[in-house]
Amino acid sequence: GCATYGYRPPPSPSPFPMHFTTPDYVIFALLLVASTCIGLFYALSGGRQRTTQEFLLADRSMSCLPVSLSLLATFQSAVAILGAPSEIYTYGTQYWFLGVSYFLGLLIPAHVFIPVFYRLRLTSAYEYLELRFNKTVRIMGTVTFIFQMVIYMGVVLYAPALALNAVTGFDLWGAVLAMGLVCTLYTTLGGLKAVIWTDVFQTIVMFAGQLAVIIVGAHQAGGMGEVWRKAMNGSRIASLDLNPDPTERHTFWTLGVGGVFLMLALYGVNQAQVQRYLSSRTEREAVMSCYVVFPCQQVVLCLGCLMGLVMHFLHSFEIISTQPHRMVLYFVMDVFRDLPGLPGLFVACLFSGALSTISSAFNSLATVTMEDLIKPYCPAMTEAKATLLSKGLALAYGLVCLTMAYVASLMGSVLQAAFSIFGMVGGPLLGLFCLGMFFPWANSTGAIVGLVAGLAMAFWIGIGNFVSRMAVPTPLLPIINATTMPLRGNMTTAVMTTLITSITYLCFPLSRPTGVQALYNLSYLWYSAHNSTTVVIVGLIVSLLTGPMKEKDLTPGTVYPVLGNLLFFLPERYREKLCCVTPLSHKVALRSIQ
């Protein structure tokens, strides 16, 4: 409740300015140098990235552990590292229940999506759409993915650099250029193998940075037990909220069920993750990588949440940043102000998250552009020329990323809309793959109309939500005994300004929305579920109206026999009419013979 935001004096001013020292710069520079060296190593060793299989799929030679850590690093962007602690600080530990969704969110890809993609020997996930439907559906899926990633990667690069600049005075465009150029260099030189092994290194740095904050912060607070006791007394530890209302931002159902669809959109059908599965030595290694990443995800979630609790214990920012990401950096710089080098470690942790996400974007964008938009129309292209072109595409997308970071700097409040686009587009793509994989009678017309309907629904709700929130005036708060935070060094950018809107809503809940407004207020965690369901329903209706597919017309191996398993009790003649007779393994065997 509002009582937890009662006045507590801010930390006393420190003689240490909030800027980087020499050890901080050295640690940050070491991150960039090490990442570049990994790229150079794979450019000059092994097959030297001379084939598209090596450059785009690491020669399908990766083992389980590096693939799983790379999967984790791709998911763990800089925004997540900054966002989870500020979420816990502001709202309490309800967000922790997101860990429930990881179970099904990784189990389903392991046993449904990976077997289909791996046995078809794909390079791009969107090749599947042509095998299952037709070339038009494949191109639509590819273009949608490219739009999603190009918008997202510029923001992922710019947002942490902006937060860092506001809090420490670290040069904004210096950070953007350093990250963008280093990332482009090792992705272009070393291919997917370099991306995966730099992800492993960057994951270790991420763990080290977060652990350092928690250990030092908990020590200053008198131990983790004291932090937990204070959190319990301050009502920060949330109980199980079983409210079924989908407009509630975080409840058990939104996090535990809605989160599953969010995880499926990311770990099931996103090209950046699918490419890692396909780089595994065997299907079993690919499946095991999903199992290994599960406990790692739980550890990462715990680290973010514990950091938020330590923040709450040590600081009650009476004047809270309107941009919570800055609040985390302010806290870290304050906790580490007497420990040279540790601020640099956390910033290295932060930028490791950004580098891993962006390098995955470069590599996956180069892959889908090459495999889906160029190769089908240039069948006579030699392997050497295709490899060189793939490297050129990775380089080009790196430059596009820097351009998008500049565009993001001009967008202002539209940054949030750019982040939302990533989630809005992921749901319809998930629906498109589910339509093809689970419903054998879905045809290409249904897939096209379903995808368009899903995207239209996604943007209608997403933009409606954004506009409606912009239009709602913030209710006046009672005057509180607030004291401004001490301004240190470059803190004159007024990082700590006014109480964030979320606290306003906690203290002054608005009446429950109805009608279209209720749709606009749908929790963001339900977006993927809602939009993917729209694609499936519209796609099935259109398919039935335009002539459903017959099993004999399906490409072997493109349908997962979920209906056959669920409807095992029906006589075979009825199951045959529903196209759910032939098991997946038989279909793939048939395709390999052909």
LUMZA-184796 format. One record per residue (C-alpha): y, x, z; residue in three letters. Coordinates in steps of 0.2 Angstrom, whole numbers, padded with zeros to 4 digits. Layout:
<nodes>
v,u,w,residu
Y,X,Z,ala
...
</nodes>
This chain:
<nodes>
v,u,w,residu
0000,0000,0000,gly
0018,0004,0000,cys
0017,0011,0018,ala
0009,0027,0012,thr
0025,0031,0003,tyr
0035,0031,0019,gly
0048,0046,0021,tyr
0042,0063,0025,arg
0054,0078,0023,pro
0051,0088,0007,pro
0045,0106,0009,pro
0058,0118,0014,ser
0067,0128,0001,pro
0058,0144,-0003,ser
0067,0161,-0007,pro
0054,0163,-0021,phe
0061,0156,-0038,pro
0049,0146,-0048,met
0046,0158,-0062,his
0032,0169,-0068,phe
0030,0187,-0061,thr
0022,0201,-0071,thr
0004,0198,-0064,pro
0006,0180,-0070,asp
0011,0185,-0088,tyr
-0003,0198,-0088,val
-0017,0185,-0084,ile
-0010,0173,-0096,phe
-0009,0186,-0110,ala
-0027,0191,-0106,leu
-0033,0174,-0109,leu
-0025,0174,-0127,leu
-0032,0192,-0130,val
-0050,0188,-0125,ala
-0050,0172,-0135,ser
-0044,0182,-0150,thr
-0057,0196,-0147,cys
-0071,0183,-0147,ile
-0065,0177,-0164,gly
-0064,0194,-0171,leu
-0082,0199,-0164,phe
-0090,0184,-0174,tyr
-0080,0188,-0189,ala
-0086,0206,-0190,leu
-0104,0203,-0184,ser
-0120,0193,-0189,gly
-0118,0185,-0205,gly
-0099,0188,-0204,arg
-0096,0169,-0208,gln
-0101,0171,-0226,arg
-0109,0154,-0228,thr
-0103,0136,-0224,thr
-0118,0134,-0213,gln
-0113,0149,-0202,glu
-0094,0145,-0202,phe
-0096,0126,-0199,leu
-0112,0124,-0190,leu
-0115,0142,-0182,ala
-0131,0143,-0193,asp
-0139,0129,-0182,arg
-0143,0143,-0170,ser
-0134,0138,-0154,met
-0144,0136,-0137,ser
-0142,0123,-0125,cys
-0130,0131,-0112,leu
-0115,0136,-0123,pro
-0116,0120,-0133,val
-0115,0110,-0116,ser
-0100,0120,-0110,leu
-0092,0118,-0126,ser
-0094,0099,-0126,leu
-0087,0099,-0108,leu
-0072,0110,-0114,ala
-0068,0099,-0129,thr
-0067,0084,-0117,phe
-0057,0093,-0104,gln
-0040,0095,-0112,ser
-0024,0101,-0103,ala
-0018,0083,-0101,val
-0034,0079,-0092,ala
-0032,0094,-0080,ile
-0014,0088,-0076,leu
-0018,0070,-0077,gly
-0032,0068,-0065,ala
-0024,0075,-0049,pro
-0008,0065,-0052,ser
-0018,0049,-0054,glu
-0027,0052,-0038,ile
-0010,0057,-0029,tyr
-0002,0041,-0035,thr
-0016,0028,-0035,tyr
-0029,0035,-0023,gly
-0047,0039,-0027,thr
-0052,0023,-0037,gln
-0052,0034,-0053,tyr
-0067,0044,-0046,trp
-0078,0029,-0050,phe
-0076,0035,-0069,leu
-0091,0046,-0065,gly
-0102,0031,-0065,val
-0099,0029,-0084,ser
-0104,0047,-0087,tyr
-0123,0042,-0085,phe
-0125,0030,-0099,leu
-0110,0038,-0109,gly
-0121,0054,-0111,leu
-0139,0046,-0110,leu
-0136,0035,-0125,ile
-0129,0049,-0136,pro
-0144,0060,-0131,ala
-0157,0047,-0135,his
-0149,0036,-0149,val
-0136,0046,-0159,phe
-0142,0063,-0158,ile
-0160,0059,-0165,pro
-0152,0050,-0180,val
-0139,0063,-0184,phe
-0150,0078,-0181,tyr
-0165,0072,-0191,arg
-0154,0067,-0206,leu
-0148,0086,-0206,arg
-0130,0081,-0208,leu
-0115,0092,-0207,thr
-0102,0079,-0206,ser
-0105,0063,-0195,ala
-0097,0053,-0209,tyr
-0111,0058,-0221,glu
-0121,0046,-0211,tyr
-0109,0032,-0217,leu
-0113,0035,-0235,glu
-0131,0036,-0232,leu
-0131,0020,-0223,arg
-0117,0010,-0233,phe
-0108,0019,-0247,asn
-0095,0032,-0252,lys
-0080,0021,-0249,thr
-0085,0018,-0231,val
-0088,0037,-0229,arg
-0071,0041,-0235,ile
-0063,0027,-0224,met
-0071,0034,-0209,gly
-0066,0052,-0213,thr
-0048,0047,-0216,val
-0047,0037,-0200,thr
-0054,0052,-0191,phe
-0041,0064,-0199,ile
-0027,0053,-0195,phe
-0033,0052,-0176,gln
-0035,0071,-0174,met
-0019,0076,-0183,val
-0008,0065,-0172,ile
-0017,0070,-0156,tyr
-0018,0089,-0158,met
0001,0091,-0160,gly
0003,0082,-0144,val
-0011,0091,-0135,val
-0002,0107,-0139,leu
0016,0102,-0135,tyr
0014,0092,-0119,ala
0007,0106,-0107,pro
0020,0118,-0115,ala
0034,0105,-0111,leu
0028,0102,-0093,ala
0027,0121,-0090,leu
0044,0124,-0097,asn
0052,0111,-0086,ala
0044,0118,-0070,val
0044,0137,-0073,thr
0056,0140,-0087,gly
0042,0148,-0097,phe
0048,0148,-0115,asp
0043,0132,-0123,leu
0041,0137,-0141,trp
0034,0154,-0136,gly
0020,0145,-0127,ala
0017,0133,-0142,val
0017,0147,-0155,leu
0006,0159,-0144,ala
-0007,0145,-0142,met
-0006,0138,-0160,gly
-0007,0155,-0168,leu
-0021,0162,-0157,val
-0031,0147,-0159,cys
-0029,0146,-0178,thr
-0034,0165,-0179,leu
-0050,0164,-0169,tyr
-0055,0147,-0177,thr
-0052,0154,-0195,thr
-0060,0171,-0192,leu
-0075,0166,-0181,gly
-0080,0149,-0186,gly
-0089,0137,-0175,leu
-0098,0151,-0166,lys
-0082,0158,-0160,ala
-0075,0141,-0155,val
-0091,0138,-0145,ile
-0091,0155,-0136,trp
-0072,0154,-0133,thr
-0075,0137,-0126,asp
-0088,0144,-0114,val
-0075,0158,-0108,phe
-0061,0145,-0107,gln
-0072,0133,-0096,thr
-0075,0147,-0084,ile
-0056,0150,-0083,val
-0053,0131,-0081,met
-0065,0131,-0066,phe
-0057,0146,-0058,ala
-0040,0139,-0060,gly
-0044,0122,-0052,gln
-0055,0130,-0038,leu
-0041,0142,-0034,ala
-0028,0128,-0031,val
-0040,0118,-0021,ile
-0046,0133,-0010,ile
-0028,0139,-0007,val
-0021,0122,-0004,gly
-0035,0116,0008,ala
-0033,0132,0018,his
-0014,0129,0020,gln
-0019,0111,0025,ala
-0031,0117,0038,gly
-0047,0114,0029,gly
-0055,0102,0017,met
-0061,0091,0032,gly
-0043,0089,0038,glu
-0037,0084,0020,val
-0051,0071,0019,trp
-0047,0064,0036,arg
-0028,0063,0032,lys
-0033,0054,0015,ala
-0044,0041,0025,met
-0029,0038,0037,asn
-0017,0037,0023,gly
-0028,0024,0013,ser
-0030,0036,-0001,arg
-0049,0034,-0001,ile
-0052,0018,-0012,ala
-0066,0006,-0008,ser
-0077,-0002,-0022,leu
-0066,-0014,-0031,asp
-0077,-0027,-0040,leu
-0063,-0037,-0047,asn
-0069,-0043,-0064,pro
-0051,-0045,-0071,asp
-0050,-0034,-0087,pro
-0031,-0033,-0085,thr
-0033,-0023,-0069,glu
-0030,-0005,-0073,arg
-0044,0003,-0063,his
-0058,-0007,-0055,thr
-0077,-0003,-0054,phe
-0080,-0013,-0070,trp
-0066,-0005,-0080,thr
-0071,0012,-0075,leu
-0090,0010,-0074,gly
-0092,-0001,-0089,val
-0077,0001,-0100,gly
-0078,0020,-0097,gly
-0095,0020,-0105,val
-0088,0014,-0122,phe
-0074,0027,-0120,leu
-0088,0040,-0117,met
-0098,0034,-0132,leu
-0083,0035,-0144,ala
-0081,0053,-0138,leu
-0099,0060,-0136,tyr
-0108,0048,-0148,gly
-0098,0048,-0164,val
-0083,0060,-0163,asn
-0085,0074,-0176,gln
-0080,0088,-0164,ala
-0095,0083,-0152,gln
-0107,0079,-0166,val
-0104,0096,-0174,gln
-0110,0104,-0158,arg
-0126,0094,-0157,tyr
-0129,0099,-0175,leu
-0126,0117,-0172,ser
-0141,0117,-0159,ser
-0157,0126,-0164,arg
-0168,0111,-0161,thr
-0166,0093,-0158,glu
-0173,0096,-0140,arg
-0159,0109,-0137,glu
-0146,0096,-0143,ala
-0153,0082,-0131,val
-0153,0095,-0117,met
-0135,0099,-0119,ser
-0131,0081,-0115,cys
-0141,0082,-0099,tyr
-0133,0099,-0094,val
-0115,0093,-0097,val
-0118,0078,-0085,phe
-0117,0087,-0069,pro
-0103,0098,-0076,cys
-0093,0083,-0080,gln
-0096,0077,-0062,gln
-0090,0094,-0055,val
-0074,0093,-0066,val
-0070,0075,-0060,leu
-0073,0081,-0042,cys
-0061,0096,-0044,leu
-0047,0085,-0052,gly
-0049,0072,-0038,cys
-0049,0085,-0024,leu
-0034,0093,-0031,met
-0025,0076,-0030,gly
-0030,0074,-0012,leu
-0024,0091,-0007,val
-0008,0087,-0016,met
-0006,0071,-0006,his
-0009,0081,0010,phe
0004,0095,0007,leu
0017,0085,-0002,his
0024,0068,-0002,ser
0036,0069,-0015,phe
0049,0056,-0010,glu
0057,0058,-0027,ile
0042,0058,-0039,ile
0043,0064,-0056,ser
0044,0051,-0070,thr
0032,0062,-0079,gln
0018,0065,-0067,pro
0011,0080,-0077,his
0026,0090,-0071,arg
0022,0085,-0053,met
0005,0094,-0053,val
0013,0110,-0060,leu
0027,0109,-0047,tyr
0014,0108,-0033,phe
0004,0123,-0040,val
0020,0134,-0042,met
0025,0129,-0024,asp
0007,0132,-0016,val
0005,0149,-0025,phe
0023,0155,-0023,arg
0018,0169,-0011,asp
0003,0174,-0022,leu
0008,0183,-0038,pro
-0005,0181,-0052,gly
-0012,0164,-0046,leu
0001,0154,-0055,pro
-0004,0163,-0070,gly
-0022,0159,-0067,leu
-0018,0141,-0066,phe
-0008,0141,-0082,val
-0022,0151,-0090,ala
-0033,0136,-0084,cys
-0021,0124,-0091,leu
-0020,0132,-0108,phe
-0038,0135,-0109,ser
-0040,0116,-0109,gly
-0027,0115,-0123,ala
-0035,0129,-0133,leu
-0053,0122,-0132,ser
-0047,0105,-0138,thr
-0036,0111,-0152,ile
-0049,0124,-0159,ser
-0062,0110,-0159,ser
-0050,0099,-0169,ala
-0047,0113,-0182,phe
-0065,0116,-0185,asn
-0070,0098,-0186,ser
-0055,0093,-0197,leu
-0060,0108,-0209,ala
-0078,0102,-0209,thr
-0075,0083,-0213,val
-0062,0088,-0226,thr
-0074,0100,-0234,met
-0090,0090,-0233,glu
-0082,0072,-0236,asp
-0067,0075,-0247,leu
-0070,0090,-0257,ile
-0089,0095,-0260,lys
-0094,0078,-0266,pro
-0081,0080,-0280,tyr
-0084,0098,-0284,cys
-0103,0100,-0285,pro
-0103,0116,-0295,ala
-0093,0125,-0281,met
-0101,0142,-0276,thr
-0106,0145,-0258,glu
-0094,0159,-0257,ala
-0079,0149,-0263,lys
-0084,0134,-0252,ala
-0084,0146,-0237,thr
-0067,0153,-0241,leu
-0060,0136,-0244,leu
-0067,0130,-0227,ser
-0058,0145,-0219,lys
-0042,0141,-0228,gly
-0043,0123,-0222,leu
-0045,0129,-0204,ala
-0029,0139,-0206,leu
-0020,0125,-0215,ala
-0024,0113,-0200,tyr
-0018,0126,-0188,gly
-0001,0126,-0197,leu
-0001,0107,-0197,val
-0004,0107,-0178,cys
0011,0118,-0176,leu
0021,0106,-0187,thr
0015,0091,-0177,met
0020,0100,-0161,ala
0037,0101,-0167,tyr
0037,0082,-0172,val
0030,0078,-0155,ala
0046,0087,-0148,ser
0057,0074,-0157,leu
0047,0059,-0152,met
0052,0058,-0134,gly
0045,0042,-0126,ser
0034,0039,-0141,val
0022,0054,-0134,leu
0013,0041,-0124,gln
0010,0030,-0140,ala
0003,0046,-0149,ala
-0009,0048,-0135,phe
-0014,0030,-0136,ser
-0018,0032,-0155,ile
-0032,0043,-0150,phe
-0040,0030,-0140,gly
-0036,0016,-0152,met
-0044,0024,-0167,val
-0060,0030,-0157,gly
-0066,0012,-0153,gly
-0066,0005,-0171,pro
-0075,0021,-0177,leu
-0088,0019,-0163,leu
-0090,0001,-0169,gly
-0093,0006,-0187,leu
-0107,0018,-0182,phe
-0115,0005,-0171,cys
-0114,-0008,-0184,leu
-0124,0003,-0196,gly
-0136,0011,-0183,met
-0141,-0005,-0174,phe
-0139,-0019,-0186,phe
-0150,-0017,-0202,pro
-0143,-0032,-0211,trp
-0125,-0026,-0210,ala
-0119,-0021,-0228,asn
-0105,-0010,-0235,ser
-0093,-0025,-0237,thr
-0095,-0030,-0219,gly
-0093,-0012,-0214,ala
-0076,-0010,-0223,ile
-0069,-0027,-0217,val
-0075,-0024,-0200,gly
-0067,-0007,-0199,leu
-0050,-0014,-0205,val
-0051,-0028,-0193,ala
-0055,-0016,-0179,gly
-0041,-0005,-0183,leu
-0029,-0020,-0185,ala
-0034,-0026,-0168,met
-0033,-0009,-0160,ala
-0015,-0006,-0166,phe
-0009,-0024,-0162,trp
-0015,-0023,-0144,ile
-0009,-0005,-0142,gly
0008,-0007,-0150,ile
0010,-0024,-0141,gly
0006,-0016,-0124,asn
0018,-0002,-0127,phe
0032,-0013,-0133,val
0030,-0026,-0119,ser
0030,-0012,-0106,arg
0046,-0005,-0113,met
0054,-0022,-0113,ala
0050,-0026,-0094,val
0064,-0021,-0083,pro
0060,-0011,-0067,thr
0063,-0022,-0052,pro
0076,-0016,-0040,leu
0068,-0007,-0025,leu
0075,-0008,-0007,pro
0085,0007,-0002,ile
0074,0021,0006,ile
0078,0036,0015,asn
0075,0048,0001,ala
0079,0066,0001,thr
0080,0076,-0016,thr
0068,0091,-0018,met
0076,0108,-0017,pro
0081,0114,-0034,leu
0073,0132,-0038,arg
0077,0142,-0053,gly
0075,0131,-0068,asn
0071,0116,-0058,met
0089,0110,-0063,thr
0080,0100,-0077,thr
0078,0087,-0063,ala
0059,0086,-0063,val
0059,0076,-0047,met
0070,0061,-0051,thr
0065,0043,-0046,thr
0050,0033,-0040,leu
0038,0030,-0054,ile
0036,0013,-0061,thr
0018,0013,-0055,ser
0024,0013,-0037,ile
0036,-0001,-0041,thr
0021,-0012,-0047,tyr
0011,-0007,-0031,leu
0025,-0013,-0020,cys
0031,-0028,-0031,phe
0016,-0035,-0041,pro
0021,-0045,-0056,leu
0013,-0062,-0059,ser
-0003,-0062,-0069,arg
0000,-0062,-0088,pro
-0008,-0076,-0098,thr
-0011,-0079,-0117,gly
-0006,-0065,-0129,val
0002,-0056,-0115,gln
-0015,-0054,-0106,ala
-0022,-0046,-0121,leu
-0007,-0034,-0121,tyr
-0011,-0030,-0103,asn
-0029,-0026,-0106,leu
-0034,-0010,-0096,ser
-0034,0005,-0107,tyr
-0052,0008,-0103,leu
-0057,-0008,-0111,trp
-0049,-0003,-0128,tyr
-0064,0006,-0135,ser
-0076,-0009,-0130,ala
-0065,-0022,-0136,his
-0061,-0014,-0153,asn
-0079,-0008,-0157,ser
-0085,-0026,-0153,thr
-0072,-0033,-0165,thr
-0079,-0021,-0179,val
-0097,-0026,-0175,val
-0094,-0045,-0174,ile
-0083,-0046,-0190,val
-0094,-0034,-0199,gly
-0110,-0045,-0195,leu
-0101,-0061,-0200,ile
-0095,-0054,-0217,val
-0112,-0046,-0220,ser
-0121,-0063,-0218,leu
-0109,-0072,-0229,leu
-0109,-0059,-0243,thr
-0128,-0056,-0243,gly
-0137,-0046,-0229,pro
-0146,-0029,-0232,met
-0165,-0029,-0234,lys
-0175,-0016,-0225,glu
-0182,-0009,-0242,lys
-0164,-0006,-0248,asp
-0160,0005,-0232,leu
-0159,0024,-0233,thr
-0174,0030,-0222,pro
-0169,0036,-0205,gly
-0151,0028,-0204,thr
-0156,0014,-0193,val
-0161,0016,-0174,tyr
-0174,0003,-0171,pro
-0166,-0004,-0155,val
-0170,-0022,-0161,leu
-0188,-0018,-0165,gly
-0190,-0011,-0147,asn
-0181,-0026,-0139,leu
-0190,-0039,-0150,leu
-0207,-0032,-0148,phe
-0214,-0049,-0143,phe
-0210,-0057,-0160,leu
-0223,-0058,-0174,pro
-0221,-0045,-0187,glu
-0216,-0057,-0201,arg
-0201,-0062,-0191,tyr
-0197,-0044,-0186,arg
-0198,-0039,-0204,glu
-0185,-0053,-0209,lys
-0174,-0045,-0196,leu
-0176,-0028,-0203,cys
-0183,-0020,-0187,cys
-0201,-0015,-0191,val
-0201,0003,-0196,thr
-0198,0016,-0182,pro
-0185,0029,-0183,leu
-0198,0044,-0184,ser
-0207,0036,-0199,his
-0191,0033,-0208,lys
-0185,0051,-0207,val
-0203,0057,-0212,ala
-0201,0046,-0228,leu
-0184,0053,-0232,arg
-0190,0071,-0230,ser
-0204,0068,-0242,ile
-0192,0060,-0254,gln
</nodes>
